[in-house]
Amino acid sequence: MGGYRHLLSRQANSASMKLLPTLAAIISFAVGSPLAARDALGIFSDWGAFRDPAVPRCYAIAEPQPGKLPREYEPFSAVGTWPERNVHSQVNFRLSRKIASKSAITLSIGRSRFALTGGGGDAWAKDQAMDAAIVSAMRSATSMTISARDTTGLRFANTYNLTGAATAMDAATVGCARLGR
């Protein structure tokens, strides 16, 4: 992780630096392989952009604001691109709690509402058109909230600050274009 601090210190301001350990832990957990395999593209407010040339893939990622309930998982929101699979701007959420079977999973961004699909602790858009609509809404809003019921029946929510999200998504897109694939 020390290597990432050095890489990102050139790109991030001091306020964003407090997020590095958290983002590094989220990314390590989310992608399941050594953190050193990724290239840091930048930290933009609460959002980080990363490239993994070994896969290849690029993504923007953030953690939600602290919630009131204990966490069963380390939550994050990610928007990823896999150029060799022709997958672009795919949205994925790791929720803070395990979702109850058949629970509605709702993403609210500004005035837009999206009924997501998912299970366990994960949620995602139902199709590419919904991915595109979510990313578009993220670009023009200040926050987003994903909510569901956990396995005990309690309603919970994860709220994200969207400041920096558009820039991080753009950095990830450019990062994958530079992979030359």
C-alpha positions in Angstrom: 0.0 0.0 0.0 2.9 2.3 0.6 3.5 2.4 -3.2 0.0 3.8 -3.8 0.5 6.5 -1.2 3.5 7.7 -3.2 1.8 7.4 -6.6 -1.3 9.2 -5.4 0.4 11.9 -3.4 1.4 13.5 -6.7 -2.3 13.6 -7.8 -4.3 14.1 -4.7 -4.7 17.0 -2.4 -4.1 16.7 1.3 -7.8 16.4 2.2 -8.2 13.4 -0.2 -5.2 11.7 1.3 -7.1 10.6 4.3 -9.2 8.4 2.0 -6.2 6.4 0.7 -6.1 3.6 3.3 -9.9 3.2 3.1 -9.9 3.2 -0.7 -7.0 0.8 -0.8 -8.8 -1.6 1.6 -12.0 -1.4 -0.4 -10.2 -2.1 -3.7 -8.2 -4.9 -2.2 -11.4 -6.5 -0.9 -13.5 -5.7 -4.0 -11.1 -7.1 -6.5 -9.5 -9.9 -4.5 -6.0 -9.7 -5.7 -2.8 -7.9 -4.7 -3.2 -4.1 -4.6 0.2 -3.7 -6.2 -1.2 -5.0 -9.5 -3.2 -1.7 -10.0 -2.3 1.7 -11.4 -3.6 4.6 -9.5 -5.2 7.2 -11.8 -6.2 9.7 -9.2 -8.3 10.6 -6.2 -11.1 13.1 -6.9 -12.9 14.1 -3.7 -14.4 10.9 -2.3 -13.8 8.9 -5.5 -10.7 7.1 -6.8 -9.8 5.9 -10.3 -7.7 2.8 -10.9 -6.5 0.7 -13.8 -5.6 -3.0 -13.7 -3.7 -3.7 -17.0 -3.4 -7.4 -16.1 -7.2 -8.0 -16.6 -7.5 -5.3 -18.3 -10.0 -3.2 -16.5 -10.5 0.3 -15.1 -12.9 1.6 -12.5 -14.0 4.5 -10.4 -14.7 3.5 -6.8 -15.9 5.1 -3.5 -17.1 4.2 -0.1 -20.4 5.5 1.4 -20.8 7.9 4.2 -20.8 6.3 7.7 -24.2 4.6 8.5 -26.1 4.0 11.7 -26.1 0.2 11.6 -23.1 -2.1 12.0 -21.6 -3.3 8.8 -21.5 -6.9 7.7 -19.5 -6.0 4.6 -17.1 -3.2 3.6 -19.4 -1.3 1.2 -18.4 0.5 -2.0 -19.8 1.8 -5.3 -17.8 1.1 -8.4 -18.2 1.9 -12.1 -16.1 -0.3 -14.2 -14.9 -0.9 -17.8 -13.5 -4.1 -19.3 -12.4 -3.1 -22.8 -11.6 -6.7 -24.0 -15.2 -7.7 -23.0 -16.7 -4.6 -24.5 -18.2 -3.7 -21.1 -18.3 0.0 -20.4 -19.6 2.0 -17.4 -21.0 -1.0 -15.5 -22.3 -0.1 -12.0 -21.7 -2.4 -9.0 -22.5 -1.9 -5.3 -21.3 -3.8 -2.3 -23.8 -3.0 0.4 -23.0 -2.7 4.0 -25.4 -5.5 5.1 -26.7 -8.8 3.6 -29.9 -8.2 1.6 -33.0 -10.1 2.6 -34.3 -12.6 0.1 -36.7 -10.8 -2.3 -35.9 -7.4 -0.8 -36.4 -4.4 -3.2 -33.1 -2.7 -3.8 -33.6 1.0 -4.7 -31.0 3.4 -5.9 -32.0 7.1 -5.5 -30.0 9.7 -7.4 -31.6 13.2 -7.4 -35.2 12.7 -8.7 -34.3 9.4 -10.4 -35.1 6.0 -8.8 -33.7 2.7 -10.0 -34.9 -0.8 -9.0 -31.6 -2.8 -8.9 -31.1 -6.5 -8.8 -28.8 -8.4 -6.6 -28.3 -10.7 -3.7 -26.1 -11.4 -0.7 -24.3 -8.1 -0.2 -24.2 -7.0 -3.9 -26.4 -5.0 -6.2 -26.2 -3.9 -9.8 -28.2 -2.5 -12.7 -30.6 -4.9 -14.5 -29.1 -4.2 -17.9 -26.8 -1.9 -19.9 -29.5 0.7 -20.5 -29.9 1.0 -16.7 -26.1 1.2 -16.2 -26.1 4.1 -18.7 -29.0 5.9 -17.0 -27.4 5.5 -13.6 -24.0 6.9 -14.7 -25.8 9.8 -16.4 -27.7 10.6 -13.2 -24.5 10.3 -11.1 -22.9 13.0 -13.3 -25.5 15.6 -12.5 -26.3 14.9 -8.8 -24.6 15.6 -5.5 -25.4 12.3 -3.8 -26.9 8.9 -4.2 -28.5 6.5 -1.8 -29.0 2.7 -2.2 -31.5 1.1 0.2 -32.8 -2.3 1.0 -33.9 -4.6 3.9 -31.3 -6.7 5.6 -31.9 -10.4 6.6 -33.3 -9.2 10.0 -35.9 -7.1 8.2 -34.4 -3.7 9.0 -34.3 -1.1 6.3 -30.7 0.2 5.7 -29.1 2.6 3.3 -25.7 3.5 2.0 -25.3 7.2 0.9 -22.5 8.4 -1.4 -21.1 11.8 -2.0 -20.9 12.2 -5.8 -18.5 15.1 -5.8 -15.6 13.8 -8.0 -17.5 10.8 -9.3 -17.7 12.2 -12.9 -14.0 13.0 -13.0 -13.1 9.6 -11.5 -15.3 7.8 -14.1 -13.7 9.9 -16.9 -10.2 9.1 -15.6 -11.0 5.4 -15.6 -12.4 5.6 -19.1 -9.2 7.4 -20.3 -7.1 4.9 -18.3 -8.6 2.0 -20.2 -8.2 3.8 -23.6 -4.4 4.0 -22.8 -4.2 0.3 -22.4 -4.4 0.2 -26.2 -6.9 -2.5 -26.4 
